[in-house]
């Protein structure tokens, strides 16, 4: 058993053992456990059978001192004996949270946690402080070890950052943020962020995020959108996205040129009846080295108000390079009684793409991808349910394979 897996096993075991102690101390406890078994074939034809034990645990107001404790992780292994990266153990978060720490409006969070801002995001082992002041302002500072699931992790892999936000004219929210990431003690990334939200008379909602890569001296991410929602029955959205990959300055990939990606999206939704919604969406994909693509999607969605639920949508993608897509997505589920929910779905897409990417003389071939599945949920009690899903994936490129998942959930 590796060091990380042993650490996770110890933490999860401690949660299960100390749960009664937290309860006896007067703390309110809640959580969820999920036992999951999957099976599928990888690209090499090997059967992978990953199994996981997820545990989420929350303890509130420990010893009547206002401290909250939260942990979420999993123990994973492959029952087929294959060394699959998907079957690894993970510790997603484990931290102590305290509001009004020492002084009013100062909140503390210590441990493994997820931090995010317009400047960037990270999972870190460290300390975060949030302070509200002057009624309309908030300051956040954080720092600690930068957690990398698939790379090495040592004391010199660190992350630090800050964010200040403010509310102006009642509905204008502005945020400025900063994030620095260190790899082996060397400055690997330095990012600045700007976040803007503005609600105009409960009619229009404007939002924008900008990320600036200081080491490369360029904007690496920009999102701007506006949503119209004056009427309850229909809503409209218009959005622009610009994205450029950000590599660590210590990575070999930082010396290679990268392509930007731009996207324009327009969407309209309409509630035709209680629980019924239709939508139409147009996306313009903009590529610097390839022809742009126009993607159209329209569909019908049924929210579950009684027995039935599901969706049906059609997709058409057109571009001059021949990477066309024509397909549809469908899923329908039915609640038979208070104990059984079952459904089935299918996704069929048609692509025009080159099969052998390493053969410059090969011609384009039509590749059809299909996905069929059935799923069901058995509600044993309010706290226990069993979920299952079996699907078949077909492709002219990869032939086909079957995939399944069984999940037993217990909520406490």
N, C-alpha and C positions, 0 to 999 in steps of 0.2 A: 504494500500500500504506500503510495507516494506521500510526500510531506503535505501537499495541498489537500489531497483527499483525506488524509488523516486528520488535518485541522478541521476540515468541513464536517467530517464524521463526529469529531469531538464536540463541535459547536451545536450540531443538530441534536446529538445525544443529550447535551446539556440542557437544551430547550425542553426536551421530553421529560428529563429527570427533574428539572427545576420548575416545571410548570405548576405542580402542586404547591411549591414554596411561594411562587409569585401570588397564587390564589390565596394562600393563607396569610400573606402579608397585607391583604386588603386591596391588591391591585386588580383591576379589571383585565381579563385576558380574553383573547380571541385568536383565531388562526385557521389554518387550512393545511391538510396534508393531501398529497396526490401521489398515487402509485401508478406509474406509466410503463407500459411495455409496447415497443414498436417492432416492426420487422419490414425490411425492404432489401432490394438488391442494388448494389452500387454499380458504377460504370464498368467495373472489372468482372461483374457477374457474381460477386461474393454476397452471400446473405448476411445482412447486418441485423442483429437483434438487440438494440439498446434498451436498457431498463433504467428507470429513474425513480428515486424517492424524493419528492419535493416536500419541503416543510416551510410554511409561513407562520410566524408566531408574533403576536403583539401583546405587550403587557403595559397597561396604562396606569399612571399615578402610583409608582412604586413607593411603598411605605408611606403613602400620603404626603410625599415630598414633591409631586409634580413631574417626576422623571418618567419618561416613556421609553420602552425598549422594543425594537423591531428587528426581526431577522428573517431572511428569505434565502434559501439555498437548495441545492439538490446533490444527491449522491448518484453517480452514474456508472454503469458498466455495460459491457457487451456480452450477452449471454452466449453468443456464438463464438466467443473467443477471438474475434477480430479486433484489431487496434483501431477503432473508429474514433475520429476527432469529435464526432457528434455525441459520443457517449461519455464525455468527461464530466467530472464533478464541477460544480460551480457554487461560489458564494456570491450572490447578487448584492445583498446589503446586510449589514448588521451594525446598528448604531443606537446610541443613547440620545434622546431628544429632551430638551428642557426649555420651556418658555419662561420669560421673565427671569432670566438667570442673573441674579445679583441686583439688577436694576430693571425697571419696567421697560417693556418693548425690546429687550435684548433676548434673543433666542439662540440656543446653542445646540449643535448636533455634532456628535463625536463618534467616529467609527467608519466602517465601509459604507459609502453612500454615492448616489448619482447626483452630479452637479451639472447644471446646464444654463446657458445664456446665449445671447446672439453671437458672442465671441467664440463659443465652442462648448463642448460637453466632455465629461470624463467620469469614470468610476474611480474613486480615490479612497484611500485609507487615511483619514485625516480629520480636520476640524473645520466646521462652518459656523459663522456667526451672522445673524440677521438682526438689524437694528432699525426700528421705525422712529423717525424724528420729524418735528415740525408738521405733524399731521399728514402731510402729503408726500413725504419722502421716505425712502427705504434704502439702506446700505447693506450689502452682503460682501463678506470676505471669506475666502476659503484657501486651504492649502494642505498638502499631504502627499503620500505616495501615490503615483499614478499606476493603477492596476491595468495590466495587459494580460488577457486570457491566453493568448497564443504566442506570447513572447516572454523573455526573461523579466524578472521583477526583482529589483534590489533597492536599497535605500537611496540611491542616486537617481532613480526614476521618479521624478516629482512633478506635481502640478500645483499652480497657484493662480488665484484670480480674484477679481472684485467686480461688483456691479452696483450701480446707483440708479434708482428709478424715482420718478416723480409724476404726480398727477396735476395737470393744469387745465383751467377752464372746465373743470368737473369731468370732462370725458376725454381729455387728451393725455395719454400715458406715454412717457418717454423713458428710455433706458439706455445707459452707456455701460459697456462691460469690457473687461480685459481678461485674457487668459494666457498663461505662459506654461509651456511643457518642457521638461528637462529629461534628456536621455543620457544616462550615465554621468550626470552632472553637467552636461553641455546643453545650452539653450537650443532646443529643437524646433519649437514653434512659439511665435509671439503674435497673438491675434487680438483685434479690437472689434467690438460689435456695437451696433445701434439698432434699437428696437422702438417702433412707433405704432401706436394704436389710437384711433380717433373715431368716436361714435358721433354721428351728426343727426341729432334730433330723432333718434330711434328710427332712422330712415336708411342711412348709409353707414357702413362700417369699413373703415380703411385700416389696413395693416401693412407693415413692412419690416423686414429684417435685412441688415447689411453686416457682412463679415469682411474685415480687411486684414490681409496677410502682410504684416509689417516686414518680415524678413525678405519676402519676395516683392514687396512694394506694389501690391495689386489687390483689387477687390476679388475675393474668392467665392463669395456667395451674396446674392441679392434676390430678395423676394418682395414683390409689391402686389397688393390685391385690394379689391373693393367688392363689398357684398351689399346687395340691395334687398331689404327685408321689410318694406313698409306694410305689405299685406301678408297675412298669416298663411294664405293658400299657396302663394308662389314666391320663389326667391331666385335671385340671379347672382352670379359670381364671375368676375373677370380677374385674371391673375397672370403675372409675368414672373418667370424664374430664370436666373442666371447662376450657373454653377461651374466652378473650376476646382479640380482636386488640389488639396493641400498636403504635401508630403513633409515629413520631418527633415530638417536640415542635415541630420546625421544619417539619412537614408540614401542609398545609391539612386533611388528613383527621383530624388530632388534635382538631379542634373539633366533629366530627360524633359523634353518638351511635352506638354499635355494639351489636350483639346478642351475648349470650353463647350458648354451645353446650354442652350437657351430653349425656353418653352413658353408659349402663350396658350392660356386655357380660358375657355368661356363655357359656362354651365348654367342651365335653367332647370329648376325643379317645380313641380306643380302637384299639390295635393288634390286629387280628383274626388276623394271620398275619405271618410275616417279609416285610416289604416292603408290606404292606397295612394301610391305616389308614382308619377312618371318623371323621367328626367332625360335631358339631352345634353351631350357634352362634345365640344370640339377642342382638339389639341393640335397645335402647330409645333412640331419638333424641329429645331434648327440646329444643324450640324455644320461645322466649318469645312470639313473635308468630304462630306457626302451630301447628297441631295436632301432637302428638307422633306419631312413627312407630314401628311395630314391624317389625323386620326378622328374618326367619328364614332360616337357610341350613344345609343339610345336604349331605354329600357323601362320596365315596369317593376315596381317593388311592392310587395304586400307585407306590411308589418303585422306581427301577430297580435290581433285584438281578441281572438277567440281560439279557433282550432288551427286555421291555415296560416302559413307564412312562407315567403320565398321571393324569388326575383327571376326576371328574364331580361336579358339585354343582348343586343347585337353590336358587333364591332367591325369597322372597316378601316383599314390603314392603307394609304396610297402614297407611294413616292416613286420618283423617276428611276431609282436604282433597282427597282423590282422587288424590294423587300415588302411586298404587299401582305396584308393580313385580312382574312375574311372569316368571321366566326361568330359564335354565340356562347352565352353562359346561362345556365339554368339550374335552379335549385328550388325544391319544394319540400316542406316539412308539415307534419300533421300531428297534433296533440290528441292521441287516442283517448286518454283519460289522465288523471292527475299523476299517474305513475309512468306513462310511456309516451315519449316523443320520438318520432322517426322521420327520416327524410332521405332524399336521393338527389343527385346532381350530375351534371355533365358539362364539360367545357370542350368545345371543338374550335380549333384555330387552323387556318391554312396559311402557310408561309411560302414565299418564293425566296429560296436562299441557296447558296452554294454549299454542297455537301462536303467536299474535300477542300478545306481551306489552304492546304499546303500544295495543291496541284493547280498551277496557274492555267493549265489547259482544260481543267474540268469545267463543265457547263453547269448552269443553274438547274436545280431539280426541285420539284414541288415536294415539300415535306409537310406531312399532316401530323399534327399532335392532337391527341384526344385524351380526355381524363373523365373517367366515370367513377362514381362513388355512392355508397350508401352509409348513412350514419344513424345512430340511435342513442337516446339517453333514457336510462331507467332511474326514476326518482324513488329510491328505496324508502327514505324518510326525508324530512326537511333538511337534515344534516348530512345525509349520505346519498350519493348518486354515482351511477356507473355509465361511462360514455364509451362508445366504440365507433370506429370508422374503418371501412375497407375500401380501397380505391385501386383502379387499374389505369396505368398510364401507358399510352401507345405513341410511338414515333417512328417514322420511316428512317430516321437517323440512328436512334438508340433501340429499335425494336420495341419491346414492352417490358414492364415489370409491375409487380403488385406491391402494394404498401398497406399496412394496417396499424391501428393504434387502439389500445384499450387503456382507459384511465378510470381509476377509482378515487373519488374525492370524498373527503370527510371534513366538514366545517364545524368548528367549535367556538 
